[in-house]
Amino acid sequence: MAATAHPGARAGRGPLVIRHQRPRHRRRSRTLTALTTLMLVYTLLPLAWLLINATKTQESLLSSFGLWFSGDFALFDNIAQTFSYNGGVYTRWLLNTLLYVVAGAGGATLLATLAGYGLAKFDFPGKKAVFAVVIGAVAVPGTALAVPTFLLFSDMGLTNTPLAIIIPSLISPFGLYLIWTYAADAVPKEILESARVDGAGEFRTFFRISLPLLGPGIVTVLLFNVVATWNNFFLPLIMLKDPDWYPLTLGLHAWNQQAGTAGGEAVFNLVITGSLLTIVPLIAAFLLLQRYWQSGLATGSVKG
């Protein structure tokens, strides 16, 4: 605690008065704590709403307060109905989403790793132009490319097929840029030069030396691509018409919209339960890969 003396005490006109001042860093800490708490509530409130309402039946869902439980605990019944409704199409949508994630996000991470490493460790004419193109591609929103992509794939006869989702997902300018910047510091040039002096080829050097060093950066890019592909909605919406090829996002949207159609059945409890189930794999992926991600962030902070 800081202390100051009364001005009169310095001139001998009165007793010494000690005034305690609250440190500024404590006030700042409380402000940051309040802001962090507010952001935490803002982030967790939708998840809490989803979890609470997934335990309700269709009837109690429409007649109860959204942020508290009501009636019988129907979570397990809702899960069973979600997987059995409409011939078990939810399982098909789940498998489709896994296909798009493995092929699309996995392929995008592989291409970003190869391209980013090459751009970081090799010099060639036009490298600055490539850098400008990558930065420009990062700035272009995906929705701006939706119509040209649809027209291109329509001319190629690939719409309403899995390739219409997988091929565009292979392009990840942001992931390429992350690997590029990470590889520039994570893989020292001295190690590469020593390997070349010892007679190791470029492929052997990449897989035996560079790839382990790039592990944290690769996991970070993989997580970004997995989340983006798993939550992809707009691209499947314009590319797919056959419900058998729907991902989870588009399938749940169709269930939600069928209540407004003539003769359609309202299954909002299944939509909410299905939405809750879709985030479980993402949470599992973050929990399994967070140690690689955290080590990558720590490495970057030490290098910085």
Secondary structure, DSSP 8 states (H G I E B T S, - for coil): -EEEE-HHHHTTSS---EEEE--HHHHHHHHHHHHHHHHHHHHHHHHHHHHHHTTS-HHHHHHS-TTS--SS--HHHHHHHHHHGGGTHHHHHHHHHHHHIIIIIHHHHHHHHHHHHHHHH---TTHHHHHHHHHHHHHS-GGGGHHHHHHHHHHHT-TTSTHHHHHHHT--HHHHHHHHHHHHHHS-HHHHHHHHHTT--HHHHIIIIIHHHTHHHHHHHHHHHHHHHHT--HHHHHH---GGG--HHHHHHHHHHGGGSTT----HHHHHHHHHHHHHHHHHHHHHHHHHHHHHHHHHHHH-
